[in-house]
Amino acid sequence: MSRVKLIFSMSARNLRRQWRRNSILLFAITVAIGGVIVLNSFVRGMQVQMVDTVVDNLSGHIKLHAHGYRDDPTVERGFSIGTDDVDFALKDLPVMGWATRLTVPSVVMSERETRGAQLVGIDPDRESISFISSATLEGTQLADVHDSQILIGRALLDDLQTKLGRRIVVITQDADGISKEIGYTIAGVYDAQSESAERAFVFTGLEALQGLLATNQVTELSIRFRTRYVDQADYTIVQTAFSEFDVLSWQQSNPLVAFLYETVDVVIYIWLGIVLGALVFGLVNTLITAVLERTQEFGLFRAVGMRPTVIVSQVVLESVILMVIGIALGLVGSLAVFTWLSEGIDLSAFASGVDMMGMSPRINPAALPRDISIVILISLVLSVVASFFPAIRAVRMNPLEALRD
């Protein structure tokens, strides 16, 4: 214990003696650690929002289709399923809710413009699992499955150059493959987080649409879990329970977003390696300079019989103390940045690119304890590794030559 106290006091004394140089290094460590944590948190925020946006945009965590629907998304590829059957299959899973929908490709026409969109028949009482339940709405919400009015997105409304309360014509195919023109009154206009969703979907009552298309079937069953990420075991249970369907995770339904999601992990660790690698070089250079300036001091220690392990421990401890203080200040600094940017970063100027990546225009930080722990652990390990070369250099000095210098 006395040896530990001696090493600690000597390390602390030397850090105070070289306070100018150490202050600069400490500032660099603080900026590096704080910067890595902040940037990683915003990148994680992008990743989290990719998942939330995809799940909200009718995909759910898991979506079921009849075999062949994805290749030929028509009413003929529909299916029928009972409410009791779904509830029984999902009763032991942490499910927030589920909803069946009738989704068909369509052409939407106003008196001025024509656009393509997905016509979706929904049960409003079950859509708490999707963005349509929480979207800002101008006008009236669909009352029930029998409501034959229509909801369209703000972006699509602007593209069609029409207004709330006016009529539009939707062209699609019924169960017999016959084209049908359906007139709708715009009951409501919804504002979603992304313009792509506003352009992609128009909503009407499920049974009202089934009646118009001469079918009693649906084309999809969407399941949303209470957790952001679904365990593989839970996915396997759903896949087994609905083996007669194509059971797709959100990654399978949205391969581009899934690829971007996985890429984020690689980007985070590359960024972490670059920043902490540069920090290690700075730490090594500073410690080597400190050792060279203390040549006579180390020579005297060796001459009076101080063991090499004590000198190595002293140099390593100086590095670790600097790193620990820098980590603490970096954490405090990152917390201050999170408080300052508590409402997130507005990326609406890059709306088209953000939409393509499946994110909302406002990115909020998501500081994961796992990421922070990795940064702290790697920083401490690197501080020890970086100090070994200067420490070895110090103990290999010839005491007589060191005193003569």
BARO-41661 format. One record per residue (C-alpha): x, y, z; residue number from 1. Coordinates in nm, 2 decimals. Last residue first. Example, Ala and Ser with C-alpha at 12.3 -4.5 7.8 and 13.67 -1.06 7.14 Angstrom:
% residues 2
       u       v       w  seq
    1.37   -0.11    0.71    2
    1.23   -0.45    0.78    1
END
This chain:
% residues 405
       u       v       w  seq
    2.31    1.43   -1.93  405
    2.57    1.29   -1.68  404
    2.29    1.16   -1.46  403
    2.13    0.98   -1.75  402
    2.47    0.84   -1.87  401
    2.53    0.70   -1.52  400
    2.18    0.56   -1.48  399
    2.18    0.38   -1.82  398
    1.83    0.43   -1.95  397
    1.62    0.12   -2.02  396
    1.37    0.21   -1.74  395
    1.26    0.53   -1.92  394
    1.23    0.38   -2.26  393
    1.01    0.10   -2.12  392
    0.78    0.37   -1.97  391
    0.77    0.57   -2.30  390
    0.67    0.25   -2.49  389
    0.42    0.14   -2.22  388
    0.23    0.46   -2.20  387
    0.03    0.41   -2.52  386
   -0.09    0.07   -2.41  385
   -0.22    0.20   -2.08  384
   -0.39    0.50   -2.24  383
   -0.53    0.27   -2.51  382
   -0.69    0.04   -2.25  381
   -0.85    0.34   -2.08  380
   -0.98    0.48   -2.40  379
   -1.11    0.15   -2.52  378
   -1.31    0.10   -2.19  377
   -1.45    0.46   -2.19  376
   -1.56    0.44   -2.56  375
   -1.71    0.09   -2.52  374
   -1.90    0.20   -2.21  373
   -2.04    0.50   -2.39  372
   -2.15    0.28   -2.68  371
   -2.32    0.02   -2.45  370
   -2.49    0.30   -2.25  369
   -2.67    0.41   -2.57  368
   -2.68    0.78   -2.63  367
   -2.97    0.83   -2.88  366
   -2.95    1.19   -3.01  365
   -3.25    1.34   -3.19  364
   -3.26    1.39   -3.57  363
   -3.53    1.61   -3.71  362
   -3.61    1.56   -4.08  361
   -3.75    1.21   -4.01  360
   -3.56    0.91   -4.13  359
   -3.60    0.64   -4.39  358
   -3.27    0.69   -4.58  357
   -3.45    0.82   -4.89  356
   -3.65    1.06   -4.67  355
   -3.33    1.21   -4.53  354
   -3.20    1.26   -4.89  353
   -3.51    1.44   -5.00  352
   -3.54    1.65   -4.69  351
   -3.19    1.78   -4.69  350
   -3.29    2.14   -4.58  349
   -3.53    1.96   -4.34  348
   -3.23    1.84   -4.14  347
   -3.32    1.99   -3.81  346
   -3.09    1.87   -3.53  345
   -3.25    1.75   -3.20  344
   -3.48    1.92   -2.95  343
   -3.24    1.85   -2.67  342
   -2.95    2.01   -2.86  341
   -2.82    2.23   -2.57  340
   -2.89    1.96   -2.32  339
   -2.72    1.70   -2.54  338
   -2.42    1.94   -2.57  337
   -2.40    1.98   -2.20  336
   -2.41    1.60   -2.15  335
   -2.13    1.57   -2.41  334
   -1.92    1.82   -2.20  333
   -1.97    1.64   -1.88  332
   -1.88    1.31   -2.04  331
   -1.57    1.46   -2.20  330
   -1.47    1.61   -1.86  329
   -1.49    1.27   -1.70  328
   -1.31    1.10   -1.99  327
   -1.03    1.36   -1.98  326
   -0.99    1.32   -1.60  325
   -0.96    0.94   -1.65  324
   -0.73    0.98   -1.95  323
   -0.49    1.21   -1.76  322
   -0.49    0.97   -1.46  321
   -0.42    0.68   -1.69  320
   -0.13    0.84   -1.86  319
    0.03    0.94   -1.52  318
   -0.03    0.59   -1.40  317
    0.15    0.44   -1.69  316
    0.46    0.66   -1.62  315
    0.46    0.58   -1.25  314
    0.40    0.21   -1.30  313
    0.69    0.19   -1.54  312
    0.91    0.37   -1.28  311
    0.80    0.13   -1.00  310
    0.85   -0.17   -1.22  309
    1.20   -0.06   -1.29  308
    1.29   -0.09   -0.92  307
    1.43    0.21   -0.74  306
    1.79    0.14   -0.64  305
    1.94    0.49   -0.57  304
    2.10    0.50   -0.92  303
    1.77    0.40   -1.09  302
    1.58    0.69   -0.93  301
    1.87    0.92   -1.01  300
    1.86    0.82   -1.38  299
    1.48    0.87   -1.38  298
    1.53    1.22   -1.26  297
    1.82    1.29   -1.49  296
    1.62    1.18   -1.79  295
    1.31    1.38   -1.69  294
    1.27    1.59   -2.00  293
    1.31    1.28   -2.22  292
    1.03    1.11   -2.03  291
    0.79    1.40   -2.07  290
    0.86    1.42   -2.44  289
    0.79    1.05   -2.47  288
    0.47    1.10   -2.27  287
    0.35    1.38   -2.50  286
    0.43    1.18   -2.82  285
    0.25    0.87   -2.69  284
   -0.06    1.07   -2.59  283
   -0.08    1.25   -2.93  282
   -0.04    0.92   -3.11  281
   -0.31    0.76   -2.88  280
   -0.55    1.05   -2.96  279
   -0.51    1.00   -3.33  278
   -0.60    0.63   -3.28  277
   -0.90    0.73   -3.06  276
   -1.04    0.95   -3.34  275
   -0.98    0.71   -3.62  274
   -1.09    0.40   -3.44  273
   -1.41    0.56   -3.31  272
   -1.50    0.68   -3.66  271
   -1.45    0.34   -3.80  270
   -1.65    0.19   -3.51  269
   -1.95    0.42   -3.57  268
   -1.94    0.39   -3.95  267
   -1.95    0.01   -3.93  266
   -2.25    0.02   -3.69  265
   -2.42    0.27   -3.93  264
   -2.38    0.03   -4.22  263
   -2.62   -0.21   -4.06  262
   -2.90    0.05   -4.06  261
   -2.82    0.16   -4.42  260
   -2.85   -0.20   -4.53  259
   -3.18   -0.25   -4.34  258
   -3.31    0.08   -4.50  257
   -3.24   -0.06   -4.85  256
   -3.38   -0.40   -4.77  255
   -3.72   -0.27   -4.65  254
   -3.96   -0.56   -4.63  253
   -3.69   -0.80   -4.54  252
   -3.55   -0.57   -4.27  251
   -3.90   -0.50   -4.14  250
   -3.93   -0.88   -4.08  249
   -4.13   -1.08   -4.34  248
   -4.36   -1.38   -4.29  247
   -4.48   -1.51   -4.63  246
   -4.79   -1.70   -4.53  245
   -4.88   -2.07   -4.47  244
   -4.63   -2.09   -4.19  243
   -4.82   -1.85   -3.98  242
   -4.76   -1.99   -3.63  241
   -4.41   -2.10   -3.72  240
   -4.31   -1.76   -3.86  239
   -4.46   -1.59   -3.56  238
   -4.27   -1.82   -3.32  237
   -3.95   -1.77   -3.53  236
   -3.98   -1.39   -3.50  235
   -4.02   -1.42   -3.12  234
   -3.70   -1.63   -3.10  233
   -3.51   -1.39   -3.33  232
   -3.59   -1.12   -3.08  231
   -3.76   -0.81   -3.21  230
   -3.61   -0.47   -3.18  229
   -3.79   -0.15   -3.07  228
   -3.98   -0.33   -2.80  227
   -4.36   -0.33   -2.76  226
   -4.40   -0.53   -3.08  225
   -4.59   -0.44   -3.39  224
   -4.76   -0.69   -3.62  223
   -4.89   -0.61   -3.97  222
   -5.13   -0.84   -4.16  221
   -5.15   -0.79   -4.53  220
   -5.36   -0.84   -4.84  219
   -5.71   -0.86   -4.69  218
   -6.01   -1.06   -4.81  217
   -6.38   -1.01   -4.84  216
   -6.37   -0.91   -5.21  215
   -6.58   -0.72   -5.46  214
   -6.34   -0.43   -5.50  213
   -6.60   -0.17   -5.39  212
   -6.72   -0.38   -5.10  211
   -6.36   -0.45   -4.98  210
   -6.29   -0.08   -4.99  209
   -6.59    0.00   -4.76  208
   -6.49   -0.29   -4.54  207
   -6.14   -0.15   -4.49  206
   -6.23    0.22   -4.46  205
   -6.02    0.46   -4.66  204
   -5.65    0.56   -4.67  203
   -5.42    0.71   -4.92  202
   -5.05    0.62   -4.90  201
   -4.72    0.69   -5.08  200
   -4.71    1.07   -5.11  199
   -4.75    1.14   -4.74  198
   -4.52    0.86   -4.66  197
   -4.25    1.00   -4.89  196
   -4.31    1.35   -4.74  195
   -4.17    1.22   -4.41  194
   -4.29    1.29   -4.05  193
   -4.65    1.26   -4.16  192
   -4.91    1.54   -4.21  191
   -5.26    1.41   -4.27  190
   -5.53    1.56   -4.49  189
   -5.89    1.46   -4.41  188
   -6.23    1.39   -4.56  187
   -6.12    1.41   -4.93  186
   -6.44    1.29   -5.11  185
   -6.39    0.98   -5.31  184
   -6.49    0.87   -5.66  183
   -6.39    0.52   -5.76  182
   -6.28    0.42   -6.11  181
   -6.25    0.04   -6.14  180
   -6.03   -0.17   -6.37  179
   -6.13   -0.53   -6.39  178
   -5.89   -0.79   -6.25  177
   -6.18   -1.00   -6.10  176
   -6.09   -0.90   -5.74  175
   -6.10   -0.53   -5.83  174
   -5.84   -0.32   -6.01  173
   -5.75    0.04   -5.94  172
   -5.83    0.40   -6.05  171
   -5.90    0.66   -5.78  170
   -6.09    0.97   -5.86  169
   -6.08    1.28   -5.64  168
   -6.35    1.49   -5.48  167
   -6.30    1.82   -5.29  166
   -6.34    1.85   -4.92  165
   -5.97    1.93   -4.85  164
   -5.80    2.09   -5.15  163
   -5.65    2.00   -5.49  162
   -5.32    2.07   -5.67  161
   -5.26    1.70   -5.71  160
   -4.90    1.74   -5.60  159
   -5.01    1.96   -5.31  158
   -5.25    1.70   -5.19  157
   -4.99    1.43   -5.23  156
   -4.75    1.63   -5.01  155
   -5.02    1.68   -4.74  154
   -5.11    1.31   -4.73  153
   -5.45    1.17   -4.82  152
   -5.75    1.05   -4.62  151
   -6.05    0.91   -4.80  150
   -6.43    0.88   -4.75  149
   -6.60    0.54   -4.77  148
   -6.63    0.49   -4.39  147
   -6.74    0.13   -4.33  146
   -6.42    0.03   -4.14  145
   -6.48    0.31   -3.89  144
   -6.49    0.69   -3.85  143
   -6.21    0.79   -4.07  142
   -6.05    1.10   -3.92  141
   -6.19    1.45   -4.00  140
   -6.04    1.76   -4.15  139
   -5.67    1.85   -4.10  138
   -5.48    1.58   -3.93  137
   -5.15    1.57   -3.75  136
   -5.03    1.21   -3.76  135
   -5.07    1.00   -3.44  134
   -5.31    0.73   -3.56  133
   -5.18    0.74   -3.92  132
   -4.82    0.67   -3.80  131
   -4.89    0.30   -3.74  130
   -4.95    0.07   -3.44  129
   -5.25    0.27   -3.32  128
   -5.41    0.16   -3.64  127
   -5.65   -0.10   -3.49  126
   -5.95    0.13   -3.43  125
   -5.91    0.29   -3.77  124
   -5.97   -0.04   -3.95  123
   -5.79    0.02   -4.28  122
   -5.83    0.00   -4.66  121
   -5.51    0.12   -4.82  120
   -5.48    0.27   -5.17  119
   -5.11    0.28   -5.25  118
   -5.02    0.58   -5.47  117
   -4.96    0.69   -5.83  116
   -5.02    1.05   -5.93  115
   -5.25    1.25   -6.16  114
   -5.29    1.63   -6.18  113
   -5.55    1.90   -6.25  112
   -5.91    1.78   -6.18  111
   -5.77    1.53   -5.93  110
   -5.65    1.18   -6.02  109
   -5.51    0.91   -5.80  108
   -5.37    0.59   -5.97  107
   -5.38    0.28   -5.77  106
   -5.17   -0.01   -5.62  105
   -5.37   -0.22   -5.37  104
   -5.35   -0.25   -4.99  103
   -5.63   -0.42   -4.79  102
   -5.52   -0.41   -4.43  101
   -5.51   -0.63   -4.12  100
   -5.39   -0.48   -3.80   99
   -5.18   -0.59   -3.50   98
   -5.10   -0.46   -3.15   97
   -4.84   -0.39   -2.90   96
   -4.71   -0.75   -2.90   95
   -4.48   -0.88   -2.63   94
   -4.55   -1.25   -2.73   93
   -4.75   -1.52   -2.55   92
   -5.09   -1.44   -2.70   91
   -4.96   -1.39   -3.06   90
   -5.10   -1.71   -3.21   89
   -5.42   -1.69   -3.01   88
   -5.49   -1.33   -3.10   87
   -5.43   -1.40   -3.47   86
   -5.67   -1.70   -3.47   85
   -5.93   -1.51   -3.27   84
   -5.93   -1.22   -3.53   83
   -5.99   -1.46   -3.81   82
   -5.78   -1.47   -4.13   81
   -5.87   -1.43   -4.50   80
   -5.62   -1.39   -4.78   79
   -5.53   -1.17   -5.07   78
   -5.33   -1.24   -5.38   77
   -5.63   -1.18   -5.61   76
   -5.64   -0.82   -5.47   75
   -5.32   -0.74   -5.64   74
   -4.95   -0.71   -5.54   73
   -4.80   -0.95   -5.79   72
   -4.44   -1.03   -5.69   71
   -4.49   -0.92   -5.33   70
   -4.82   -1.11   -5.32   69
   -4.67   -1.44   -5.43   68
   -4.75   -1.63   -5.11   67
   -5.00   -1.44   -4.90   66
   -4.86   -1.16   -4.70   65
   -4.76   -1.12   -4.34   64
   -4.57   -0.82   -4.19   63
   -4.34   -0.82   -3.89   62
   -4.20   -0.52   -3.70   61
   -4.47   -0.30   -3.84   60
   -4.45   -0.22   -4.21   59
   -4.73    0.04   -4.21   58
   -4.49    0.34   -4.21   57
   -4.45    0.34   -3.83   56
   -4.21    0.04   -3.84   55
   -4.01    0.20   -4.12   54
   -4.00    0.53   -3.93   53
   -3.91    0.38   -3.60   52
   -3.63    0.17   -3.75   51
   -3.47    0.45   -3.94   50
   -3.52    0.68   -3.64   49
   -3.31    0.44   -3.43   48
   -3.03    0.45   -3.68   47
   -3.04    0.83   -3.71   46
   -3.03    0.86   -3.33   45
   -2.73    0.62   -3.33   44
   -2.55    0.86   -3.56   43
   -2.65    1.14   -3.32   42
   -2.52    0.94   -3.03   41
   -2.20    0.85   -3.20   40
   -2.14    1.22   -3.28   39
   -2.19    1.32   -2.92   38
   -1.98    1.03   -2.77   37
   -1.70    1.08   -3.02   36
   -1.69    1.45   -2.96   35
   -1.69    1.42   -2.59   34
   -1.40    1.17   -2.59   33
   -1.20    1.37   -2.85   32
   -1.27    1.71   -2.70   31
   -1.18    1.59   -2.35   30
   -0.86    1.42   -2.47   29
   -0.75    1.72   -2.66   28
   -0.81    1.95   -2.35   27
   -0.62    1.71   -2.13   26
   -0.33    1.72   -2.38   25
   -0.32    2.09   -2.36   24
   -0.35    2.09   -1.98   23
   -0.07    1.83   -1.96   22
    0.17    2.06   -2.15   21
    0.09    2.36   -1.93   20
    0.07    2.15   -1.61   19
    0.41    2.00   -1.63   18
    0.48    2.03   -1.25   17
    0.12    1.93   -1.17   16
    0.14    1.61   -1.37   15
    0.48    1.54   -1.21   14
    0.34    1.57   -0.86   13
    0.04    1.35   -0.94   12
    0.26    1.08   -1.07   11
    0.50    1.10   -0.77   10
    0.20    1.09   -0.53    9
    0.05    0.79   -0.70    8
    0.38    0.60   -0.71    7
    0.44    0.66   -0.34    6
    0.08    0.57   -0.24    5
    0.11    0.25   -0.43    4
    0.44    0.17   -0.26    3
    0.29    0.24    0.08    2
    0.00    0.00    0.00    1
END
